[in-house]
Amino acid sequence: TSLPEYFVVPSSLADQDLKLYSYSFIGRRMPLWSWNHPNGSALVRMANIKDVLQQRKIDQRICNAITRSHPLRSDVYKSDLDKCLPNIQEIQTAHIKLKQLCVNEPFDETEEKWLSSLENTRWLEYVR
């Protein structure tokens, strides 16, 4: 119910392959083509693959299909965002801290204290 109604799928991936591969992804979350740039670059979001033994095979098949569908045929660059971005719970915690700071902390106190409290929420870091 949380997936989009339509998917952009590389034409070189057969429907039966997609159906079969979907069982390998956590939550059956197939790779989603999320954004496209006029120069041909694309952002594809992909959940982790459950079976470590099948991961390389499935990952390679999908990346090859994406490369073949790319107008300039450049290689796929992969980045594990779980390692470099905060998770949703961290973002929610930072937002709660920010709200508490803005509502409960009077700005009349020293500006340095307020700014360091703002920094400690990590909200600005996450928004950046």
Secondary structure, DSSP 8 states (H G I E B T S, - for coil): --S-S-----TTS-HHHHHHHHTTBGGG---EEEEE-TTS-EEEE---BS-HHHHHHHHHHHHHHHHHHSTT--------HHHHS--HHHHHHHHHHHHHHHHHS-TTS-HHHHHHHHHHH-HHHHH-
